Each structure stands twice: as structure tokens, then as C-alpha cells.
Amino acid sequence: MAKSRRIIHIDLDAFFVSVEQQLNPELRDKPVVVGGKPDRRGVVASASYEARQFGLHAGMPLITARRLCPQAIFIAGSFSRYRDASRKFMDILADFSPYLEPAGLDEAYLDATGFESLYGSINQMATQIRQRVKDELGLNASVGIASGKAVAKIVSDLAKPDGLLEVPPGEERSFLAPLPIAQLPGIGQKSEARLSSLGIHTIGQLASLPLDTLKHNFGVASMAMYRHANGIDDRPIEPPGAVKSISRETTYARDTREMPKLEGTLRYLAERVGRDLRQQDKQAKCVTLKLRYADFTTITRRHTLKQPISTNQAIFDTGRQLLQTALSQEKQAVRLIGIGVASLAESGRQLNMLDTSIGRQERLDKAIDRIRKKYGFTSIQTGRTMRLKDLFPETGEDYTLNTPSLSR
């Protein structure tokens, strides 16, 4: 008889905040917000559970968070610290099962089917995972165990904070039935509103809805909704695939159309993207510019190149052309700016023997990368990025950008 499929979803609690509290114990048991200073624009990236008691949550404007919880401690945050903690977290998980699917910096799925013989039970396996994460990283993790990814994700959310819940095989549908439809992965505000108009408020009601009715209202998404509501989910655990794009972005404290500020920020972001690209030994054939204007209108412009690139200058030059074109068509000030690369390919293209400037630029960028790795980004800069001292706080090794940069 085949063993029942057992999927673990493990999620670190208040990840960004928890990393900061581990590094600075004085922050423990206090309302802490990672995302930036409340006098600057931006949103909450992570809030401690003490802060959440005041209604704070991820995505909330910082100014609103300060109004709801004026005693909160606001921290800009550091993506590099969170990335390092995430790598250690994934390394721990990989020790327990080779079937690992990261779902972000702070969460992952594990296929634990048949691992009972190693740990006594899947519950005991999850308990050991949580203990290792706590002992080695000083972080709390919540775990959900079920027969599929969708239910395991729901269960881990219900286990928060610092808990473990398991849905026995065959009990998925009855477990989900009383829960609100918003807890089903993939149900956003629009889908929830549409289902509510049909009189559907719980997952159980959704599971009982005729499939034809779902298809009429939700089209191709209806089958996944129906299966997940009924606790059916046979999607495999998939290892992380190759990176398809690299990007960086940030929000200004004040909207601006000043080209020195915009180009300085764009240059900084382009250099960070370029460094990440070279670290992966990749080149890119597409450069993307992202702008959000004062009225929150967001645009994306892209340019496909004839030859793949990896140099800071080429990324910046292409982004600057896109920026100039965009601003010539829109008179509003810019609230957010970002740049990215896509259509990635392995490095190693053949250079034109008559054009050695590209090769020289690539060698120069790699030399700068080595210096910055040892001494920090601000140890060597262009004239354009020096202007950022007036825009973003400096940590001594780098500039700290506003909240969106934490997710890149």
C-alpha cells in the first residue's frame, strides 16, 4: 500500500524583524518595524508580533504605522543580512530532505513522504527542523503538515506564531470547510468579492459550488480553486529554477524630476544589478526600467539589445535612455525608480576583435566588484552615485534604500 503523501510548509515568523532582534537583543519583546524611518516614504516590510497588536502589517504605509503605534522602533533593514539568514535556513532544511522548494527568503516546502522511518513520524521530523532553526539561527518557525502544498501553507499560517499543526490524511476537506475563503492561496480581493456576491464565504461553500459555476465566473483559474478547496493538491515539490531576471528599485522620500537625482539613483541601482549579474556569471539581452509617478501610476519600459551585456555602463546607459524617453512623455514627478535585466544567458560570448573597450570595461567592473566586496560599496563610486549622500542614509559600507529594495 502506497504511503500517504506528506508535505511540510515551514515559514519563519516575522522574518526581517526576527533577524534584527537576534542581532540586537534589546529589540526583543518590543514593537519593531522594518521598512524605514516613519518620516520617509515607504511601507512596512515586516512587523513584530508586539507591533501587530496595534494593527500594523506588511504593506502598510510607514506614516500610518507610526500613527497606530507611535512607540514602535523603526528600522531601515538590510537585505544582505536577511539573504544570509535565508541561506542558512535553506541549508538546514536541505539536511532533512532533498526534495526542497523555496517559496521566498523565509519559507519553503519539503516533501517528507516516507521519512517516518528516519524520524519516527513526520511530526517529529518537523519538530526537529524547528528546533535546529531556533538553536542555530535564533529564529522561530511555524510549520504546517498536510497531503499537499496548498493545505500545508494554510495550516502553517494558522500555526503562527511559533507553532506546528498537522492535518491527518483524508481530513483535508473537513479541516478547510469552516475557514474563510480569503485563507485559500490564490484568492485575492477581487476573487473574494466575486465569491461573496455568489454567497460564498467559506472554503467549504466554495468546495460545494458546482464546477460549471466556477468556470463561468473564473475561467481557467476555476479548476485549481475547486481542487484546493476540496483539499486536493498533487503538485510536486520543485527545486528552484534558474534566475530569469535581476532587478533593484527604491522609493524617494519626496517626488522628484531632478535628473541628477534620478540618474544618480539609476546608476547606483544599475551597478547593484550589474554586480549580481556578474556574480552569477550571466549576461543579459534585455534592460527594464520601472517608474512610479506621484499619482501612483506605474509604468515599465524595456529595451532588447542586439548583444548580451554585463557591464554597469551598458546597463545604466540603456536605462537612462528609457528614463529620458519616459520623462519626455510624462510631466509628473517620480515617486519610485527601478532597473532590471532579463533574458539572461551564460557568460562567454565572443568579443569583436576590433572593439576591445567592452572587454576592458568588463575587467574593470570585476575589479571594482572585488574592492567593494572587501571594503563596501561606498569605497569606490562614480560622480553620479556620490550625489546619493543627500538622498539615502549611509551605513559606512553602503547606501540604505527605502523599503522596496528589501525585496530585491
Stockholm file with secondary structure:
# STOCKHOLM 1.0

chainA/1-408         MAKSRRIIHIDLDAFFVSVEQQLNPELRDKPVVVGGKPDRRGVVASASYEARQFGLHAGMPLITARRLCPQAIFIAGSFSRYRDASRKFMDILADFSPYLEPAGLDEAYLDATGFESLYGSINQMATQIRQRVKDELGLNASVGIASGKAVAKIVSDLAKPDGLLEVPPGEERSFLAPLPIAQLPGIGQKSEARLSSLGIHTIGQLASLPLDTLKHNFGVASMAMYRHANGIDDRPIEPPGAVKSISRETTYARDTREMPKLEGTLRYLAERVGRDLRQQDKQAKCVTLKLRYADFTTITRRHTLKQPISTNQAIFDTGRQLLQTALSQEKQAVRLIGIGVASLAESGRQLNMLDTSIGRQERLDKAIDRIRKKYGFTSIQTGRTMRLKDLFPETGEDYTLNTPSLSR
#=GR chainA/1-408 SS CCCCCCEEEEEETTHHHHHHHHHCGGGTTSCEEESCCTTSSCBCSEECHHHHTTTCCTTCBHHHHHHHCTTCEEECCCHHHHHHHHHHHHHHHHHHCSCEEECSSSEEEEECTTTHHHHSSHHHHHHHHHHHHHHHHCCCEEEEEESSHHHHHHHHHHHCSSCEEECCTTCHHHHHTTSBGGGSTTCCHHHHHHHHHTTCCBHHHHHHSCHHHHHHHHGGGHHHHHHHHTTCCCCCCCCCCCCCEEEEEEEEEEEECCHHHHHHHHHHHHHHHHHHHHHTTEEEEEEEEEEEETTCCEEEEEEEEEEEECCHHHHHHHHHHHHHHHHHHCCSCEEEEEEEEEEEEESCCCCCTTCCHHHHHHHHHHHHHHHHHHHCGGGSCCHHHHGGGGTSCBCSSSBCCCGGGGGC
#=GC SS_cons         CCCCCCEEEEEETTHHHHHHHHHCGGGTTSCEEESCCTTSSCBCSEECHHHHTTTCCTTCBHHHHHHHCTTCEEECCCHHHHHHHHHHHHHHHHHHCSCEEECSSSEEEEECTTTHHHHSSHHHHHHHHHHHHHHHHCCCEEEEEESSHHHHHHHHHHHCSSCEEECCTTCHHHHHTTSBGGGSTTCCHHHHHHHHHTTCCBHHHHHHSCHHHHHHHHGGGHHHHHHHHTTCCCCCCCCCCCCCEEEEEEEEEEEECCHHHHHHHHHHHHHHHHHHHHHTTEEEEEEEEEEEETTCCEEEEEEEEEEEECCHHHHHHHHHHHHHHHHHHCCSCEEEEEEEEEEEEESCCCCCTTCCHHHHHHHHHHHHHHHHHHHCGGGSCCHHHHGGGGTSCBCSSSBCCCGGGGGC
//
